[in-house]
Amino acid sequence: MSQAVLISVLDMIKKMLQNDEPYDKILDFIDKSTRDVQLQALREQIIKCTACEIHNCNHTPFTGNIYSEIMFVGEGPGTEEEKQGVPFVGPAGQLFNKMLDALAQQVHPRWAREKVFISNVVKCWPKSDDPHRTVRQPTTKEIAACKAFLDKEIELIRPRVIICVGSVAASVLIHPNFKMTEEHGRFFGDDPKLIAIYHPSYILRRGEETDEGVELKIQCWNDLLAVNDFLEKNSTETQTHG
């Protein structure tokens, strides 16, 4: 953790006190700054992690707005994600981005990619030995090695809704026997709410422009609209989101 960051935060608190800023404003600044520093430290821990066999790669930590009410959790990085160190930037990420762009333009600006928080169950590339696929599902051991990181992200972000992208994320965060075909679009839990959608990589494998692919995209869209409806009906001015 950078000492300069801590000095900067303390200096700002001192100036706010000297200027007789309202205490609630100072406390809000301290809360946000603490989260900033903790998430920066967490990012550094993720990048340096060697807890499982797939650690010898370019780690892919979280990205996005750390004050978002919406948190997306995918399965794990693929080839392009590993290369860039950013989740959801490969072919599946392009479809994911198209959906977010459409939601931001047609439904609410909260869905813009830069306004949501995006992470994965595992932070390293689970490379596949299959010549026809570049990525495989992470093992139980690999998921367990990263679970503490994901738990800490949820604790610090404090999202109102976690959207599990794919069955792996849903089985980790919702329940271990999650069945996507039967349970996608349903809300689970209380604070935060959890919901699952089909992973864009699954849609691509089924054929994005086939009848099945189009139907899967419609289902994803409707599930995300349900999240938006929940946020609209349960909005509160007391929540602090950037």
Disulfide bonds with the S-S distance in Angstrom:
none
